[in-house]
């Protein structure tokens, strides 16, 4: 079971992602609506995994990933992205993201992304 932090400026998407992780027997330990909140919650909660939207107000996902990696270089962050944001996904991965998932997010896509980003040890 993973302890997950969900960072997305869309309440609907946060709730959908939360529901899918819960159905997969993982625990949501926090939800943030922008990168600033996400970085602060990462420090406070020490999650096993962060899902991070790329485009958000106040601090985007790329800047947030960069700050999270400064806190914990081993952090696992999966970017949530829309089609057409390939360049931003590349920047996020270069900043330390473990992988990405394309919106709309489905349970099947989530399971596949988790198996790639978090190989069983």
Number of C-alpha atoms within 10 A of each C-alpha: 10 15 16 25 26 29 32 28 20 14 13 10 18 19 13 15 21 21 16 17 20 15 11 14 11 15 18 19 17 18 21 21 19 24 28 20 15 27 24 14 19 26 12 10 14 15 21 18 21 27 24 31 28 28 19 18 13 11 16 18 31 26 16 24 29 20 20 25 17 13 13 13 11 13 20 21 28 27 25 22 21 16 8 8 12 11 8 16 22 15 15 25 18 13 18 22 27 21 20 24 21 15 13 11 16 14 15 10 14 19 13 12 17 18 11 13 16 15 7 7 3
